[in-house]
Amino acid sequence: MSNGKNTSQSQGSRESQDSQEPQESQGNHKTQSKTGRNAVDDDRPAPMDVLRQARAQLAELTGLTPESVSSFEQTEDGWALEVEVLELERVPDTMSLMASYQVELDPQGQLTGYRRARRYERGRADPRSGR
C-alpha cells in the first residue's frame, strides 16, 4: 500500500513540475518577444508552415501534385518559392513531365501568385552552362 501511495505522490510531483515548465517557457517567450522581436516578426509563420501552406495551396489551385520545393526565400513582400510538380505521369517514370513553378506568398503565407517557369522530363538534367 505504501508503494502505491509513493507512486501517486511521485506522479503528482511530476505533474506539478510538468505544469510549471510550460509556464516558465511561456514567460521566457514573452520576454524574448518584448526584447528580441518586433511585432512584424511575431505575425510571420514559421518557414516550415509556409512551405506546407504553399504546397497545399498550389495543389488546390492547379490540381497538380507538388513533389519538392527546390528554392525558398523570405522577401520584403513575403516569400518566394520554386516548387517542382508532376504534370504528366508516364511509363517509365523517367519520361514523366515535370514542371517548375515560381510561387509568391504574402508575409502570412497566403499564395498571391504563381507561374510555370519551365517543363522538363523527370530523367533529364539541366543543361550545363558554359559548354
Backbone as a printed PyTorch tensor [residue, N CA C, xyz], in Angstrom:
tensor([[[  0.8120,  -1.1810,   0.0000],
         [  0.0000,   0.0000,   0.0000],
         [  0.8580,   1.2480,   0.0000]],

        [[  1.9260,   1.2450,   0.8020],
         [  2.7520,   2.4460,   0.8540],
         [  3.4170,   2.6930,  -0.4930]],

        [[  3.7110,   1.6160,  -1.2190],
         [  4.3120,   1.7670,  -2.5430],
         [  3.3620,   2.4810,  -3.4820]],

        [[  2.0750,   2.1360,  -3.4630],
         [  1.0800,   2.7940,  -4.3080],
         [  0.9400,   4.2590,  -3.9460]],

        [[  1.0510,   4.5460,  -2.6490],
         [  0.9420,   5.9280,  -2.1980],
         [  2.1370,   6.7300,  -2.6890]],

        [[  3.3280,   6.1560,  -2.5810],
         [  4.5370,   6.8410,  -3.0480],
         [  4.4740,   7.0750,  -4.5530]],

        [[  3.9810,   6.0920,  -5.2850],
         [  3.8710,   6.2240,  -6.7340],
         [  2.9430,   7.3640,  -7.0980]],

        [[  1.7910,   7.4370,  -6.4400],
         [  0.8560,   8.5110,  -6.7630],
         [  1.4200,   9.8620,  -6.3380]],

        [[  2.1840,   9.9020,  -5.2390],
         [  2.8020,  11.1590,  -4.8240],
         [  3.8570,  11.5910,  -5.8200]],

        [[  4.6810,  10.6430,  -6.2860],
         [  5.7210,  10.9990,  -7.2440],
         [  5.1080,  11.4210,  -8.5720]],

        [[  4.0060,  10.7930,  -8.9870],
         [  3.3250,  11.2100, -10.2110],
         [  2.7650,  12.6050, -10.0470]],

        [[  2.2110,  12.8790,  -8.8580],
         [  1.6740,  14.2040,  -8.5900],
         [  2.7580,  15.2600,  -8.6490]],

        [[  3.9480,  14.9560,  -8.1080],
         [  5.0310,  15.9410,  -8.1510],
         [  5.5480,  16.1110,  -9.5750]],

        [[  5.5700,  15.0240, -10.3760],
         [  5.9610,  15.1370, -11.7820],
         [  4.9820,  16.0020, -12.5400]],

        [[  3.6920,  15.8100, -12.2960],
         [  2.6790,  16.6050, -12.9850],
         [  2.8100,  18.0670, -12.6330]],

        [[  3.1070,  18.3720, -11.3580],
         [  3.2570,  19.7780, -10.9820],
         [  4.4970,  20.3670, -11.6270]],

        [[  5.5730,  19.5670, -11.7690],
         [  6.7670,  20.0540, -12.4640],
         [  6.4690,  20.2930, -13.9360]],

        [[  5.7460,  19.3430, -14.5590],
         [  5.3970,  19.4800, -15.9680],
         [  4.5350,  20.7040, -16.1970]],

        [[  3.6040,  20.9610, -15.2940],
         [  2.7240,  22.1090, -15.4820],
         [  3.4720,  23.4160, -15.2680]],

        [[  4.5720,  23.3880, -14.4960],
         [  5.3600,  24.5950, -14.2770],
         [  6.2520,  24.8920, -15.4650]],

        [[  6.7610,  23.8720, -16.1320],
         [  7.6830,  24.0770, -17.2450],
         [  7.0980,  24.9100, -18.3730]],

        [[  5.8850,  24.6160, -18.8620],
         [  5.3470,  25.4420, -19.9340],
         [  5.1650,  26.8940, -19.5180]],

        [[  4.7980,  27.1220, -18.2290],
         [  4.6300,  28.4810, -17.7690],
         [  5.9610,  29.2060, -17.7880]],

        [[  7.0280,  28.5160, -17.3890],
         [  8.3390,  29.1400, -17.4090],
         [  8.7630,  29.4510, -18.8290]],

        [[  8.5710,  28.4810, -19.7470],
         [  8.9750,  28.7200, -21.1290],
         [  8.1130,  29.7900, -21.7670]],

        [[  6.8260,  29.8560, -21.3940],
         [  5.9760,  30.9160, -21.9200],
         [  6.4570,  32.2580, -21.4240]],

        [[  6.8720,  32.3110, -20.1750],
         [  7.3860,  33.5610, -19.6300],
         [  8.6330,  34.0000, -20.3670]],

        [[  9.5310,  33.0490, -20.6440],
         [ 10.7360,  33.3750, -21.4030],
         [ 10.3800,  33.8530, -22.7970]],

        [[  9.3690,  33.2240, -23.4230],
         [  8.9510,  33.6030, -24.7640],
         [  8.4330,  35.0350, -24.7740]],

        [[  7.6500,  35.3860, -23.7270],
         [  7.1090,  36.7350, -23.6530],
         [  8.2200,  37.7480, -23.5060]],

        [[  9.2180,  37.4250, -22.6820],
         [ 10.3460,  38.3230, -22.5090],
         [ 11.1030,  38.4690, -23.8160]],

        [[ 11.3050,  37.3280, -24.4650],
         [ 12.0210,  37.3550, -25.7320],
         [ 11.2540,  38.1630, -26.7650]],

        [[  9.9320,  38.0490, -26.7770],
         [  9.1250,  38.7920, -27.7250],
         [  9.2540,  40.2840, -27.4890]],

        [[  9.3140,  40.6790, -26.2110],
         [  9.4060,  42.0920, -25.8930],
         [ 10.7680,  42.6560, -26.2410]],

        [[ 11.8120,  41.8520, -26.0660],
         [ 13.1590,  42.3780, -26.2530],
         [ 13.8000,  41.9750, -27.5800]],

        [[ 13.5390,  40.7470, -28.0390],
         [ 14.2680,  40.2310, -29.1870],
         [ 13.5460,  40.2900, -30.5120]],

        [[ 12.2570,  40.5560, -30.5310],
         [ 11.4850,  40.5220, -31.7730],
         [ 10.6130,  41.7530, -31.8570]],

        [[ 10.3250,  42.1770, -33.0770],
         [  9.3470,  43.2440, -33.2160],
         [  8.0030,  42.6460, -33.5950]],

        [[  6.9780,  43.4260, -33.6220],
         [  5.6140,  42.9310, -33.8440],
         [  5.4550,  42.2890, -35.2140]],

        [[  6.1820,  42.7680, -36.2390],
         [  6.0540,  42.2200, -37.5890],
         [  6.5190,  40.7760, -37.6200]],

        [[  7.6480,  40.4620, -36.9370],
         [  8.1650,  39.0990, -36.9220],
         [  7.2000,  38.1450, -36.2410]],

        [[  6.4720,  38.6140, -35.2070],
         [  5.5350,  37.7550, -34.5000],
         [  4.3920,  37.3210, -35.4070]],

        [[  4.0410,  38.1310, -36.4150],
         [  2.9410,  37.8090, -37.3170],
         [  3.3420,  36.8000, -38.3890]],

        [[  4.6180,  36.6520, -38.6520],
         [  5.0650,  35.7500, -39.7110],
         [  5.0270,  34.3050, -39.2410]],

        [[  4.5050,  33.4070, -40.0810],
         [  4.5110,  31.9810, -39.7250],
         [  5.9260,  31.4050, -39.8380]],

        [[  6.1300,  30.2650, -39.2420],
         [  7.4130,  29.5760, -39.3250],
         [  7.6510,  29.1140, -40.7660]],

        [[  8.9070,  29.0550, -41.2040],
         [  9.2120,  28.6440, -42.5800],
         [  8.5980,  27.3090, -42.9870]],

        [[  8.6110,  26.3010, -42.1210],
         [  8.0230,  25.0030, -42.4820],
         [  6.5170,  25.1140, -42.6810]],

        [[  5.8690,  25.9800, -41.9060],
         [  4.4360,  26.2020, -42.0940],
         [  4.1750,  26.8470, -43.4500]],

        [[  5.0370,  27.7770, -43.8350],
         [  4.9070,  28.4360, -45.1350],
         [  5.0560,  27.4170, -46.2590]],

        [[  6.0480,  26.5410, -46.1480],
         [  6.2570,  25.5060, -47.1750],
         [  5.0320,  24.6060, -47.3160]],

        [[  4.5040,  24.1610, -46.1930],
         [  3.3230,  23.2870, -46.2300],
         [  2.1240,  24.0020, -46.8480]],

        [[  1.9050,  25.2540, -46.4310],
         [  0.7830,  26.0320, -46.9670],
         [  0.9410,  26.2460, -48.4680]],

        [[  2.1440,  26.5800, -48.8950],
         [  2.3850,  26.8420, -50.3150],
         [  2.1000,  25.6050, -51.1570]],

        [[  2.5930,  24.4540, -50.7260],
         [  2.3480,  23.2150, -51.4620],
         [  0.8600,  22.9060, -51.5320]],

        [[  0.1630,  23.0350, -50.4130],
         [ -1.2640,  22.7320, -50.3740],
         [ -2.0640,  23.6950, -51.2490]],

        [[ -1.7420,  24.9840, -51.1850],
         [ -2.4720,  25.9740, -51.9700],
         [ -2.2140,  25.7960, -53.4680]],

        [[ -0.9690,  25.5230, -53.8530],
         [ -0.6460,  25.3090, -55.2650],
         [ -1.3700,  24.0620, -55.7830]],

        [[ -1.3850,  23.0020, -55.0080],
         [ -2.0780,  21.7730, -55.4150],
         [ -3.5660,  22.0310, -55.5950]],

        [[ -4.1630,  22.7920, -54.7030],
         [ -5.5880,  23.0760, -54.7950],
         [ -5.9060,  23.9300, -56.0250]],

        [[ -5.0550,  24.8910, -56.3190],
         [ -5.3120,  25.7780, -57.4570],
         [ -5.0530,  25.1160, -58.8070]],

        [[ -4.0090,  24.3030, -58.8940],
         [ -3.6180,  23.7300, -60.1840],
         [ -4.1130,  22.3110, -60.3990]],

        [[ -4.3870,  21.5970, -59.3140],
         [ -4.7540,  20.1930, -59.4350],
         [ -3.5460,  19.3050, -59.6760]],

        [[ -2.3350,  19.8580, -59.5130],
         [ -1.0990,  19.1160, -59.7290],
         [ -0.4830,  18.7170, -58.3970]],

        [[  0.3520,  17.6740, -58.4350],
         [  0.9700,  17.1590, -57.2220],
         [  2.3500,  17.7600, -57.0090]],

        [[  2.5280,  18.6090, -55.9900],
         [  3.8740,  19.1190, -55.6950],
         [  4.7600,  17.9890, -55.1750]],

        [[  5.9670,  17.9080, -55.7150],
         [  6.8810,  16.8520, -55.2830],
         [  7.9810,  17.3710, -54.3820]],

        [[  8.4430,  18.5830, -54.6340],
         [  9.5070,  19.1400, -53.7980],
         [  9.5440,  20.6580, -53.9470]],

        [[ 10.2270,  21.2760, -53.0080],
         [ 10.4860,  22.7190, -53.0730],
         [ 11.9800,  22.8640, -53.3300]],

        [[ 12.3390,  23.4080, -54.4860],
         [ 13.7500,  23.4910, -54.8470],
         [ 14.3750,  24.8330, -54.4970]],

        [[ 13.5470,  25.8170, -54.1800],
         [ 14.0570,  27.1290, -53.8090],
         [ 13.0700,  27.7720, -52.8470]],

        [[ 13.6170,  28.4670, -51.8380],
         [ 12.7660,  29.0710, -50.8170],
         [ 13.4970,  30.2670, -50.2240]],

        [[ 12.8400,  31.4380, -50.2140],
         [ 13.4640,  32.5930, -49.5820],
         [ 12.4210,  33.5740, -49.0890]],

        [[ 12.7960,  34.2870, -48.0480],
         [ 11.9450,  35.3290, -47.4870],
         [ 12.2920,  36.6260, -48.2100]],

        [[ 11.2730,  37.3500, -48.6570],
         [ 11.4820,  38.6030, -49.3750],
         [ 10.8520,  39.7470, -48.5880]],

        [[ 11.0320,  40.9520, -49.0840],
         [ 10.4120,  42.1160, -48.4460],
         [  8.8900,  42.0220, -48.4990]],

        [[  8.3660,  41.4050, -49.5620],
         [  6.9210,  41.3160, -49.7590],
         [  6.3030,  40.0350, -49.2140]],

        [[  7.1150,  39.1250, -48.6920],
         [  6.5900,  37.8650, -48.1830],
         [  7.5720,  36.7380, -48.3810]],

        [[  7.2100,  35.7850, -49.2530],
         [  8.0270,  34.5930, -49.5030],
         [  8.0370,  34.2880, -50.9970]],

        [[  9.1430,  33.7280, -51.4820],
         [  9.2550,  33.2910, -52.8760],
         [  9.7730,  31.8510, -52.8730]],

        [[  9.0830,  30.9870, -53.6180],
         [  9.4480,  29.5740, -53.6850],
         [  9.4770,  29.1030, -55.1200]],

        [[ 10.2170,  28.0490, -55.3550],
         [ 10.1520,  27.3320, -56.6170],
         [  9.7580,  25.9060, -56.2750]],

        [[  8.6340,  25.4670, -56.8120],
         [  8.0570,  24.1720, -56.4670],
         [  8.0620,  23.2780, -57.7010]],

        [[  8.5520,  22.0590, -57.5280],
         [  8.5710,  21.0750, -58.6090],
         [  7.2990,  20.2340, -58.5120]],

        [[  6.5750,  20.1360, -59.6210],
         [  5.3260,  19.3790, -59.6380],
         [  5.3290,  18.3520, -60.7630]],

        [[  4.5450,  17.2970, -60.5790],
         [  4.3430,  16.2850, -61.6050],
         [  3.1830,  16.7450, -62.4810]],

        [[  3.4790,  17.0340, -63.7490],
         [  2.4150,  17.4950, -64.6570],
         [  1.7780,  16.3630, -65.4410]],

        [[  2.5790,  15.3950, -65.8710],
         [  2.0490,  14.2940, -66.6630],
         [  2.8240,  13.0250, -66.3370]],

        [[  2.1370,  12.0600, -65.7590],
         [  2.7900,  10.8140, -65.3790],
         [  2.8730,   9.8880, -66.5850]],

        [[  4.0660,   9.3550, -66.8150],
         [  4.2930,   8.4370, -67.9300],
         [  5.0330,   7.2020, -67.4540]],

        [[  5.0290,   6.1790, -68.2990],
         [  5.7760,   4.9600, -68.0380],
         [  6.8140,   4.8310, -69.1360]],

        [[  8.0840,   4.6820, -68.8120],
         [  8.6650,   4.6190, -67.4740],
         [  8.6270,   5.9960, -66.8020]],

        [[  8.7960,   5.9900, -65.4860],
         [  8.7000,   7.1990, -64.6700],
         [  9.6890,   8.2810, -65.1160]],

        [[ 10.8170,   7.8820, -65.6570],
         [ 11.8240,   8.8660, -66.0900],
         [ 11.3310,   9.7060, -67.2690]],

        [[ 10.2470,   9.2820, -67.9130],
         [  9.6780,  10.0470, -69.0280],
         [  8.5270,  10.9610, -68.5850]],

        [[  8.1690,  10.9170, -67.3160],
         [  7.1000,  11.7810, -66.8010],
         [  7.4770,  13.2440, -66.9800]],

        [[  6.4800,  14.0790, -67.2540],
         [  6.7260,  15.5080, -67.4060],
         [  6.5980,  16.2120, -66.0690]],

        [[  7.6380,  16.9470, -65.7380],
         [  7.6950,  17.7300, -64.5100],
         [  7.6330,  19.2020, -64.8890]],

        [[  7.2970,  20.0300, -63.9220],
         [  7.3030,  21.4730, -64.1370],
         [  7.8080,  22.1600, -62.8860]],

        [[  8.4470,  23.2760, -63.1070],
         [  8.9340,  24.0930, -62.0120],
         [  8.0800,  25.3560, -61.9750]],

        [[  7.4250,  25.5980, -60.8390],
         [  6.5480,  26.7610, -60.6670],
         [  7.1770,  27.7550, -59.6980]],

        [[  7.1810,  29.0200, -60.0970],
         [  7.5870,  30.0870, -59.1840],
         [  6.3360,  30.5440, -58.4480]],

        [[  6.4040,  30.5060, -57.1150],
         [  5.2470,  30.7870, -56.2750],
         [  5.5800,  31.9600, -55.3580]],

        [[  4.6530,  32.9020, -55.2710],
         [  4.8210,  34.0440, -54.3790],
         [  3.7430,  34.0080, -53.3040]],

        [[  4.1500,  34.2960, -52.0660],
         [  3.2350,  34.3200, -50.9360],
         [  3.3880,  35.6270, -50.1760]],

        [[  2.3060,  36.0430, -49.5180],
         [  2.3760,  37.2440, -48.6900],
         [  3.0780,  36.9000, -47.3750]],

        [[  3.3410,  37.8890, -46.5200],
         [  4.0650,  37.6090, -45.2670],
         [  3.3930,  36.5700, -44.3700]],

        [[  2.0830,  36.3970, -44.4620],
         [  1.3810,  35.4120, -43.6390],
         [  1.3570,  34.0200, -44.2770]],

        [[  1.8940,  33.8790, -45.4920],
         [  1.9690,  32.5670, -46.1380],
         [  0.8260,  32.2670, -47.0860]],

        [[  0.0130,  33.2750, -47.4320],
         [ -1.0830,  33.0630, -48.3830],
         [ -0.5720,  33.2860, -49.8000]],

        [[ -0.9000,  32.3670, -50.6900],
         [ -0.4440,  32.4370, -52.0740],
         [ -1.0140,  33.6730, -52.7660]],

        [[ -0.1360,  34.4670, -53.3770],
         [ -0.5700,  35.6650, -54.0940],
         [ -0.3700,  35.5350, -55.5940]],

        [[  0.4490,  34.5750, -56.0130],
         [  0.6390,  34.3630, -57.4420],
         [  1.5710,  33.1990, -57.7110]],

        [[  1.4520,  32.6570, -58.9330],
         [  2.3480,  31.5870, -59.3590],
         [  2.4380,  31.6020, -60.8760]],

        [[  3.5210,  31.0350, -61.3900],
         [  3.6560,  30.8650, -62.8370],
         [  4.5950,  29.6940, -63.0980]],

        [[  4.3260,  29.0110, -64.2180],
         [  5.2000,  27.9000, -64.5980],
         [  6.4480,  28.4850, -65.2330]],

        [[  7.5930,  28.1280, -64.6900],
         [  8.8660,  28.6450, -65.1930],
         [  9.4410,  27.7520, -66.2950]],

        [[  9.2600,  26.4230, -66.1460],
         [  9.7790,  25.5070, -67.1740],
         [  9.1450,  24.1390, -67.0200]],

        [[  9.2190,  23.3680, -68.1150],
         [  8.7860,  21.9640, -68.1160],
         [  9.9640,  21.1180, -68.5340]],

        [[ 10.0230,  19.8990, -68.0120],
         [ 11.1310,  19.0180, -68.3400],
         [ 10.7380,  17.5810, -68.0510]],

        [[ 11.4540,  16.6480, -68.6660],
         [ 11.2500,  15.2420, -68.3740],
         [ 11.9900,  14.9000, -67.0960]],

        [[ 11.3820,  14.0820, -66.2590],
         [ 11.9630,  13.7490, -64.9540],
         [ 13.3970,  13.2470, -65.0790]],

        [[ 13.6900,  12.4640, -66.0620],
         [ 15.0130,  11.8580, -66.2110],
         [ 16.0690,  12.7650, -66.8260]],

        [[ 15.7140,  13.9790, -67.1980],
         [ 16.6740,  14.8900, -67.8450],
         [ 17.2920,  15.8520, -66.8560]],

        [[ 18.6060,  16.0140, -66.9580],
         [ 19.3070,  17.0010, -66.1350],
         [ 19.3090,  18.3420, -66.8680]],

        [[ 19.4590,  19.4160, -66.0980],
         [ 19.5750,  20.7390, -66.7060],
         [ 20.8320,  20.7840, -67.5480]],

        [[ 20.7790,  21.4760, -68.7000],
         [ 21.9950,  21.6080, -69.4930],
         [ 23.0070,  22.4750, -68.7420]],

        [[ 24.2660,  22.1200, -68.8530],
         [ 25.3090,  22.8930, -68.1870],
         [ 25.6200,  24.1390, -68.9760]],

        [[ 25.7870,  25.2320, -68.2590],
         [ 26.1450,  26.4840, -68.9380],
         [ 27.6470,  26.5290, -69.1660]],

        [[ 28.0550,  27.2770, -70.1740],
         [ 29.4710,  27.4360, -70.4520],
         [ 30.0490,  26.3720, -71.3660]],

        [[ 29.2390,  25.4790, -71.9200],
         [ 29.7450,  24.4570, -72.8240],
         [ 29.3580,  24.7520, -74.2320]]])
